[in-house]
Each structure stands twice: as C-alpha cells, then as structure tokens.
Amino acid sequence: RKAIIAVVAGDDGYYCFALEPETNGRARVLWHATTDRCPDAETSPVLYENKVFVGLGLRGNALLCLEAETGRELWRVPTPYPVFTPPTVWSHRVFFGMGNGNFTEPAAQAAAKELAELKAAGATEAQLSAAAGQLKAGGEVWCVDLAKPEIVLWKFKTSEVVLGAVAVADDGTLAFGTRGGEFFALTADG
C-alpha cells in the first residue's frame, strides 16, 4: 500500500498525494476529485480501510466514499443539507453532521447571500423559491452502515447546523454541538 494523504481544496474538490515525491522533489498527485464531482468540498477527508470519506457543502449535499488509491467514487449518500463536518468512522459505521449556516453566518444570513448569488446568476422565481425552502435553519446528524451505505441507520434532528466533527468515546457515546450553542450526547444507536 502506498503512503498517501488526502486534502480538501474547497471549490477545487479533493486531492490525494503520495507522500513519496517525484524524483525532482515535486508533489505527486495520485488523483483529483474535481468540482463537477465534488462541489463545495468543505470537510477534512477521513481515511479508513483504503477508503476516503468526505462531505460536500452547498450544491453538493452528500457524503461520499472514494477509493483511496484511485479516487474512484464507491458510493454517495445524498443529504437534505450541506455536509460541513468531517465524517467520523467507528464500529463499521460513519457518523456525520450537516445543516444550513456556517461558522460566520447563521442560516438566515447565509441563505440571503446564497439567494442573492442565485438571483444574480439568473435563477427564476420558481428556482429561488425552491432554494429558499432548502436553505432554512436546521441540521441533522446521521449514522450510515459502511457495509450498506444506502441504509441510513438513524437521523437526529437539530435546530441549527452541526459544524464540528461528531466525537465518539470508547463506549460509543457520541458528542457534538450546533452553531446555536446546543450540545448533545447520544448513544451510538442514536
């Protein structure tokens, strides 16, 4: 197995580099998951069992599993919100948070900015109305089975976006907070 590192590049997707450089000393890019596949790449990638788990923010709204050596997409779990938290893998499950809003703006302010950008780009009133509905305050934490990612084992709703990673204690207790200052502790079964 090659020694690799995957990094987030925001509007430029995700990159994976070999830790061993080219003979001229330059970085060796193994793969690049571009913006068309990974719009608004926001989360720190998590490497687990030769897979890279990443979240997609605005216009991406998904959790992805990529093959570590090639960047080939193995699966994608669509979400109702942008995924801004790095995934947490524990006991053959992946936990991740999502929601509308960001570190510097509450959901309403972030939504107004996004709607203004869509309007400037020529969105119709129907498109703007649909986007406004999708950009309301709220968030969730999900648990997905790694063996059957099409099955979301459970969902936990929050009033605001979850921005930080879901921490897991040795006993399986999950802990996370929201932008609104709420803090939760859950069992691994939600």
C-alpha positions, 0 to 999 in steps of 0.5 A: 500500500502506498503512503498517501494523504488526502486534502480538501481544496474547497471549490477545487474538490479533493486531492490525494498525494503520495507522500513519496515525491517525484524524483525532482522533489515535486508533489505527486498527485495520485488523483483529483476529485474535481468540482463537477464531482465534488462541489463545495468540498468543505470537510477534512477527508477521513481515511479508513480501510483504503477508503476516503470519506468526505462531505460536500457543502452547498450544491453538493449535499452528500457524503461520499466514499472514494477509493483511496488509491484511485479516487474512484467514487464507491458510493454517495449518500445524498443529504437534505443539507450541506455536509460541513463536518468531517465524517467520523468512522467507528464500529463499521459505521460513519457518523456525520453532521450537516445543516444550513449556516456556517461558522460566520453566518447563521442560516438566515444570513447565509441563505440571503447571500446564497439567494442573492448569488442565485438571483444574480446568476439568473435563477427564476422565481420558481428556482429561488423559491425552491432554494429558499425552502432548502436553505432554512435553519436546521441540521441533522446528524446521521449514522450510515452502515459502511457495509450498506451505505444506502441504509441510513441507520438513524437521523437526529434532528437539530435546530441549527447546523452541526459544524464540528466533527461528531466525537465518539468515546470508547463506549460509543457515546457520541458528542457534538454541538450546533452553531446555536450553542446546543450540545448533545450526547447520544448513544451510538444507536442514536 
